Amino acid sequence: MTSKLVVNTIEADTGISSVSFASSISMSSTSKFHFGAAGIDIGADTNINRPAAGVLGFNINSSEKVRIDSNGKVGIATDTGSGLINTRHAGTNQQVLHVRADLGSNNGRVLNIFTPDTDNTTAPFRFQTGNGYLFQCDTEDVFTIAHDRKIGIGTNAPSAKLEVQDRSGGTLIGLSVGTQYGNASFGGYNNYPAIMNSSSQPLIYCDTNNDRTEFFGDTVGFGTTCAFRVNGAERLRIGSSGQIGLGGENYGTSGQFLKSAGSGSAVVWANAGVTMADQWMLTSNFSLGGAVSIITSNWGRVSRAGYGSIGSAMTQSSGVFTYPQTGIYFVEYTAQLISTSAQRYLGGRIQTTHNNSSYAHAADVNTHCGLNNSYGTYMQVTCSVIQDVQDVTQDKVRFCGSAFTPSDTTLQGDANRAATHVTFIRLGDT
């Protein structure tokens, strides 16, 4: 048999301040206590009350310490604000949050947040911990302040004072990366912004007063050159004497200048003016073997007293001349012919090839001899070409003598003077 007691009101008798229950009171899952706005007193100094509709308040010493509103927001030492948890602490340098981690042998690790040291509007909050700070986004390490005061972006274990890594782990920025190269820091030099090494010497110095930026390559531990890399390769270098190198230690040669190779191409070292001039001659007579005879022998470079040349010399093998470098060349051929009979024509020819095989008549000039002289009649012809040498292994030149009566004709050569001779002058780049 189930018994029940229905009581509408329980109140203290006259002269008694409270009602006491000697034991616990059990209630069904659908039942509840109902108290008025005054709430529930828990001891003489603690109270749970309803300060407003849908609000639960916790009071200690007649002062509200915690509040939970109908939106689930919690206020500690304050009413609920815009956040889910809201705290407040009056005064400067006051602890507003204390988090403690008990981790076995490392008990007592804490994180504290303090109010600013002053009431200045620019004064920061202070975060205090004995470990370090790690901020993650979707489990990825975004920002780290390590316990040894190193800062990492994209890494939780920075090896430099400041280290920035990409997602693949490659270092993008590193200051103080190791003892081999010393430390690097942002600072000032002569009261202007600079990046300094560990000896407080500038690596990059911005003199805003004179509107210039200086790059230093001669500071302690950094060598004697300044190099600039683009797209994974060195493109420009400044040497210890102020020389400019292209793609490394390519400082050019004396007399060269920087020349544009056109849009999309790197500048190159180029030669100014005439960079090559050379002269060759027959050192002894050469007899013609046919109406057109290639001069295959007796060539020698001019070596008479006072002779001068520029640049690298031509080379010759069996009468075929090879250029020392590519370029546009002026070639002039003078043939000194000796005829012992009257002839309808005598002349000289320049033959060129662009495949080191098939030759074409590039220039042809003739005269005639109307005298029959047993001592020989001297005749001279001159012709010239401008040859575009794009490949020194394929573009070559040779010289010929021609006569109506080859057996009566000789090309004059002389070891001491230029009789039959050729002149080579490089005019410029191909």
Phi, psi and omega in degrees: 000130181266131179247154179213155178232119180255120182234124179279324184216133170243120182219156180286146178289163180302130180090355178249130187277338184209165176252128181249143176250126183287339180215176182290158180246124179265143181222152177288167183295341182260358182265162181202153171278147176234124179237158178283184183298340181293336176085204183240129175270129176244091187079183186284339188237008184232138184213139170251124186221182180237085183293337178201169180300128178072020182233134177247127182240147177240118184249141172227130182054046176061019178230132180289125181254326180223142178222139174236122182261180186294344178268003180082008178280141183245129175246128179248118184063019179198165172284165182293137179248218184279338180270169176289324175238126184232128180234158179212143174216121180282146176099164181272152176053045180249139181284119180253346178210137178224118178240128182240136177244122174262107189237065179063243181285347181256037179300152175091007173290127187229157171233123180239145172239127182245150172293161180304156181290334180226172177270012176296138184295342180264355182291135184273159165290154182246127175255132186229127177204157177265359182255281185164180183236134176229122178251127182243153173226116183053046178070359177269139178286116184260312186215134183225135165243107185282165182294337178267019175071017174273145183246130178236136173244117185083007178212146177259003180222067181295137178263351179242169176301324172221123180225130178241125180241151171273182184293337179276357181092001178283137181281124178267318178225132176216121175249133186066059187274351180166166183284341183296319183252001180079182180265153175235143182210155172273131181198211181230148178220123185055036178069020177233156183300144181200157167255124189248154171268186184292344178263016180061028174261143185285139170260316173229127187230124181251104178270093183290340179290323181254010177054050179218155174238129182247137176248127184253129175242008185244018178279166185303125176083005184238019174074194185237016178227159174241122185240147179237126182248139177223133178056040174082005182220150177289128181249330185215140179222142173244119184277176185294338179259008181090003179289150182255125179251139178257120179064029182126222183270033176272085184269006181074185178239165183305131179093349180281161177225163178280128184234134176289136176261011179102170181300132179085001180239152180286153174292155182226160171282132180228155180272143180262133177066207179285122182249353179208130174213129185212155183218137178232157182212160171283127182272349175204164183300149177233121181274137179284138179256355180195179181302324173232114184242125175285132178281103186259354183209179176072011177279143174209148178289139180302130183224014180298163180300133179087358181291141178228154179216167179231135175072197182285147183276156169292156173239156187218139175218117181053039176087354178265123184262136179247135180279147181285337179200164178292163179148180175263123185241140169264125182237124179237133184236125175244120179253121175262109186254143176241123181239134178260009179213161174290131182224148181292325179207149168219146183193186177223152182224146172249126178245136180234157176222149175242010177223013181057031182214288183272126183254147177235151176287105180275332178208143183211122181224141185223158170224184177225158179239117182259003183253146175246105188226122183294336178282342181101140177252131183267126179232146182227136176229151180223137175216165184209158175219160168245117186249134175268106181263103180262339180215114186290344178274345183244325184269110184221175185214150174214171189227148185228157167246148181224149180200152176288323176237086185301326183294339179260013189234139178224139170273123186284136174231154182207131182286344186251346181212157180275104174264275169280122187206164177228147180237133179241126177227123176278121184272328182173188181287153177293000000 
